[in-house]
Amino acid sequence: MKKFHFPLARVEHYRILQLELAEERLQELLHEAAQTRDRIDRIEAGAGRALAELRERAARTAVAGTELEALDSYLAYSRRQKEWLEQELFRLGERIQQQRLNVMAAERNVEMLKQMRQRNLGRWTRSLEKEVETMAAENFLARWNRPAAGRALRLPPAGGD
């Protein structure tokens, strides 16, 4: 009886590696997007704190024009940084979407090969069962047809005496 061998095992292994790499790359992109969102949040929080501090100080004392100008410059810089990061986040979103499509394609390839493996294994199993059944039948027939070596065939006595 021959051991099961899937002829596309190397291809299947390669496709599984491709899937793992695609999933890993997707995770990297998702992590990068999360970091970018965190940076946007920190910029917004920093601008909000700076504005709140200046308002608080303005409520207590007079604020110099240079401080207002510095705050305005900082807020403008923060807006530009936030806009740039939001554009980067948009580009990352597109790359993430493309990578998700790559992962789905890799999953389909792996699934297709797994189904092929299962079909081949099913055929091999049926063939093996048929071979075992044939061998059992041949063994039975060989035993049945074998002459009774050393055993006398006993017939019942005739006539009842």
Buried (B, 14 or more C-beta within 10 A) or exposed (E): EEEEEBEBEEEBEBBBEBBEEBBEBBEEBBEBBEEBBEBBEEBEEBBEEBBEEBEEEEEEEEBEEEEEEEBEEBBEEBEEBBEEBEEBBEEBEEBBEEBBEBBEEBBEBBEEBEEBBEEBEEEBEEEEEEEEEEEEEEEEEEEEEEEEEEEEEEEEEEEEE
